[in-house]
């Protein structure tokens, strides 16, 4: 796959557009690029770039409407509010504080120089995500008499968790921002894949045996995932 980035004037707005050539693509596809507040055009190998740009022009109203409808970005910055296990917390820069990052009474206090604050918060949320996820995974694995190999915490965009055939579990650090009952469901889902590497009836019975709020959690994730993926990015 090859890619180039162009900055295009779309109805008076300058928007980054990524043009990707993919040998497996059968037609030109336009989608919103949430990472860059722009667009992605995927072209088959032999497609003309002019045809892709014509599609972009044709769908410009749709694109701008989708971009305008995206939740606002919330960077890791002094004064920003982010959820931790579903509860809003204020990030506060405390340069003379000792201890790195300390959470107390709805505030995430961050020490050190201001330019290091985003990295410090990013490292902290990954560590806290692991601390929140591992005990839940351990408890569910014991209940099912199963074992996993290891847990990885990643910055994934397309999924909240995954289970490999090797028994490795992987989770998005953004699970830390969901309510506990949503985190419980995602962990139960992936632990259940240790027994069933599919989404058949037996798999869903295994998930249900762990007494998690499957339907409610799935609805919550569908509704809130776009907002959460705009935090810290």
N, C-alpha and C positions, 0 to 999 in steps of 0.2 A: 504494500500500500504506500502510495506517495501522497504528499500533502503540501499545499501552499496556502498562505494566509493573505487575503486582500482586505483592504479597508474600503468599503463600498458606501456610496451616498444613496440611501434609500429614503425617498421622500423627505430630503433635507436632514436626515440623521446619518452620521458616520458610524457604521457598524462593521465589526470584524467578521469576515466570512472565510471559513476554512473550506478549501476545495480539496477533496480526497478522491484519488483514483483507486478503485478496488476491482481487481480482476473478477471477483465473484459477484459483483453487482450486476443486476440485469436491467436496471433502469435508473434514471436520475432521481435521487431522493433528497428532499430538503427537510431539515429538522432544526429545532432550536438548540443552540449551544449554550447551556446554562453556565458552564464554567467561565465563559468569556463574554456573556451577555451579547451574543451574536448568533450566527447561523453556521450550519455545516451543510455543504452540498457534496453528496457522494455520487461519483460518476463512474459508469462502466469504463473499461479500458479504452474503448474506441469512441466514446461519446465526445461530442464537440463541446468545448467550454462555453461557447456562445449559447448553446441550447440550455446549459445549466443556469447561466445568468438570466436567460429569458424566463426560466421557471421561477427564479428568485424575484424578478420584476413582477411576474404574474401573481405570485403569492405574497407580495410585499405587505399588503394590508393584514393578512393573517399573521405574518411574522411579527410585525410591529405590535399587534394586539397581544400576541403571546409574550413578547418581551415586556410589555407594559404590565402584564398580569403576573409576572414573576414576583415572589416575595423579595423584600429588600435584603441586600447583603448585610450581615452582621459580623464584622471583623473582630478578631481578638484584639481589643483595644481598651484603653482606660475609659471607663464610663459605659462600656457596652454591657447589655444584659443578655445572659445566655441561660438556658434551662439545664439543671443538673437533676437527673432522675425526676424530671417533670416540674421541678420548682425553679422559678426565676432566681438567678444570682447576678449580682453586679460585680463586674471586674473593676478592681480599684488598684491603681499603681501606688505602692508604698515603698519608695526607694530605699529607706533606711531599715526596712523590716528585715529581720533575719529568718532564714528558713525556706527561702525560695518562694513557694506558693502555699498559702494557707487558706482553707475555707472555713468560715465561721459565720453563723447567723445570716445566711443569705448573701454573703460577700466573699468573693475570691480575691484575696489580697496577694499582690505580686510584687516581689522585691526586685532590686537591681535597676539597671538603666532602662529607660523607657523603650529604647530601640530593641531591647531583648524581650520585651513583654510578650509579643505574639508567639515567639518560639517557646518561652517558658510556659505559657498557657497551653500551647499545643502539646508539649511533652507531658504536662500535668494531666490533661484530659485523657491521654492515652493510658497513662499509669492508672488513673482512677477507673477507666473503663475496664481494664484488666481486673482490678480489685473488685469491681462490681459483678463481672461476668463469671470469673473462675469459680467462686463458691456455688453459684447457681448451677453451672455445668457439672461440678462435682456431685452436688446433691441429686440432680436428675440422673446422672450416669449410675450412681449407686442404686437408685430406685429401680432402674431398668437392668441392673446387673451387667452394665457395659463399661468399657474403658475407651477413652480417647487417647491419642498420642500426644498432642500438644495443642495449645491455643495461640493463635496469632491475632493481633489487633492491627487493623489496617484502615486506610482511608479509601474505602470503596464507594463507588457512586451508584452502581447498578443493583447491589444487593446488601442486605443487612447482615447476612451470615452465610457460611457455606460449610460443607462437610466433604472432605476428600475420601477417596477409597482407602487411603492410608490410615484413616482415623484422625487426621489433623482437622481441627475446627478453626474457622476464621470468622472474625466479627468486625463490624464497623465500629470505630470509636464513638461514632455519633449515637450508638445505643445508650451511652451514658446520659444523653439528653432526653431520653424517653422516660415515661413513668415506669416504675418498677414492674408493673404487671405486663407492660409491653415488652420490656427486656426479658422477663421470664418466658414469655411466649416464644420469642425469637431463639433463645437458648434452647428451650424445649424442642423446638422444630429441628434445630441442627443436631442436637444429641440424639433425637429419634432417628435421624438418618444413619446413625451408626448401626442401627438394626435393619433399616430399610432404605436403600439408596434409590428411592422413587417416591412418588406421591400417591401411591395406591391406597386402598381401604385399610390395609394392615398398618401402614405408616400413620394415617390419621387416627386410628385407634390407639396407637402408641402415644401420639401427642396428647390425645384426650386423657389417657391414663395418668398424665402428669398434672392434671387439674389446673390448666392454664386457660386464660380467657381468649381462645383462638379467634373467634369471629370479631369480638370487640377490638382486639389488638390489631388484626389485619385491617379493619376499617380505620383505626387511628393512624396506622402507618400510611395507608393510601391517602388520607386527608392531610397529614402533616409532613410527609417526607420531603416535599419540595422546600418547605420552610427550613427544615433542619439542615438540608444540604447547602443552604446559603449561609450557614453559620461557620465562621472560621475559615472561609475560603476567599 
